[in-house]
């Protein structure tokens, strides 16, 4: 399974053998059942997770409601960015939506690899850029689009998530109530008929 991660990293920049060995020594493969919480509010995020197989969601709680902020599928990473880098307790939760195979690395081990293997900094930067691009997409979606436009955009860019994620989570991700999302879906279905 680690080979899948190495293939992905190789697509960004070829890995030399020393870096592969260093990563293999510091990466941990974990299998996690569906509906398991990997991080809770108030904890320091000590790990970056890379999804090899499965699906995660990130959420926070506002007014006793879970608000989804991200979905992470295969070849995507999951972490509470603020908590991981500041080393302070965070406000986010990370939960598995499906049974998952994950690769994780501890903050201390990642820091050591950055210091010892300069070429890894480039790979990590590209992966981090991709993470932030997805975050910016969501902010744009919430701030600049109508409710219907948000759902259409989500369906066009993440059609697989419509099949894998419960609608109640998609609704909060899009900043909608479940009822509003249901009305939009019904309207769009009737329009296409």
N, C-alpha and C positions, 0 to 999 in steps of 0.2 A: 504494500500500500504506500510506503514511503516513496516508491518509484514514481507514483502519480504526482506527488508533490514536487519531486525533483524534475520531472518532465515539464511541469508548469514553470518552475523557476528557470529551467534551461531555455524556455521559450522567451524569457525576458533577457537573460544573459547566460552564456554557457558556464556551468559550474565546474570548477576544477576538483580533482579528487580530494585534496586536502579539505576543501570546504564541504564536500559531501560527507566526509568522515566526521568533521566537526559537527555538522548538522545532525547526522545520525546519532551521535553521542548525546546530543542535547534535546532532541525532539522525542516526545513521548506519544505513542499511539494509544488512544482510549476509545472504547466502545461504550455508548451511552444509550439507555432505553429512551423511548418516547416520553415526553412530559417530565423530563428531569431538569431541574434548575441548576445551572452551572455557576451563576453569579447572582447575588441578591443585593438589594439596596443596603448601603452601610458597610459593604465589604470593599477591601482594596482589590482591584483586578490584578492578579499576579500572572495571568496567562493570556497569551494570544492563541486563539484556536483557529485552525484551518480545517474547513469541512472537506473531508474526502468523500463521504457519502452521507446523505441525509439533509436535514433542513433545521435551522435554528431561527429563533426570533429574539429581538431585543426589545424591551419595553421598559416603561417607567410608570409610576402610579401618580395620578393627579385626581384629586377629589374622589378617591376610592375607585377610580376607573383605570384599567390597564390601557396604556396608549402605546401601540407598537411604533417603534422608530426605525426598525430595520428587519429585513429577512435575509438570511445568509444561507446560500445553497452551496453546491459543490464548487470547489476551488475559490471560495471566498473566505475571508477571515472575520473573526468575531472577537471583539473586546470592548470594554468600556474605555474609550480613548482617553478621556480626561483622567479617570482613575489610574489607568495603566501608566501613563506618562508622568502624572503629578505624584503618584504613590500615595494618594489620599483616598479615603472611602468615597465610593460613587453612589449614584442614585438609580442606576440601571440594573435590570435583571436580564439574564441570558437563559433561555429555555429551549430545549429540543422540541420540535414539532413532529419529528419522525425519529425512529431509531437512527443513531448516527455513529459513524466512524470519524473520529477527529484526530488531528495531530495538534499537539500543543507544545508551547515552549514557555518556560518561566522567564520573567523579566530579567533576573540576574544572568541567566544563561544567554539570553539574547544580547544583553549588553556586552558580555564577554566576547561573543562572536563578532559583534560590530567592531570591537577593539582589535581583535586578532585577525580578522579577514576583511580587509578593506573592500574587496569586490562584492561582498554581501550587502554593503551599504547601498549600492546601486539597485539591486534586486528589491531590497526592502523599501527603498524610496518609491519605486514603480508600484509596488503592491499598495503602499500607503496612499499614493496618488489616486489609485483606482477606488480605494475606500472613501476618500474625501469627495471624489467626483459623484459617487452614488449618494453621499450625504447632501451635496449641493443640489442634485436633481430633486431630492425629496423636498428640500426647502423651497425651491422654485415652484414645484408642484403645489405645495400647500399655500404659498403666498400669492401666486400669480394666475392660477387657473380656477375656473368654475368647478363645482362639484362633478359635473358630467365630464368635463375635460380631464379632470384628475383620473377618473375611472378609465376613460378611454386610453389615456396615456399609459396607465398601469397595465392595462390589458394588451396594448401593442408592444410594450417593452418587456413585460414579464408574464407572458401568457402561461408559462408553466406554473407560476405561483397561483394563478386562478384555480388550478386543479389541485394544488397541494396545500393551500392555506385556507383555514376556515374564514368565511366571510366576515365574521365579527372582528377578526384581526385585521383584515384588509380595510375594513371600514375605519378603524381607529388610525391605521397607517395613513389613510387618505384624509384624515380629519373630518370624517363623516359619522353620522349615527348609522346603525345597521338598517334602520327604517329608510333613511335617505338613500343608502346604497341599494337597497332592494327596489325602491321606486325607479332609480336610474337604470338598473339592470332590466326591469320590466319594460320601461319606456324604450330602451335600445333594442330589446328583443322584439317588441311590437313594431318598431320602425323598420327592422330588417325583414319582417315577415311579409 
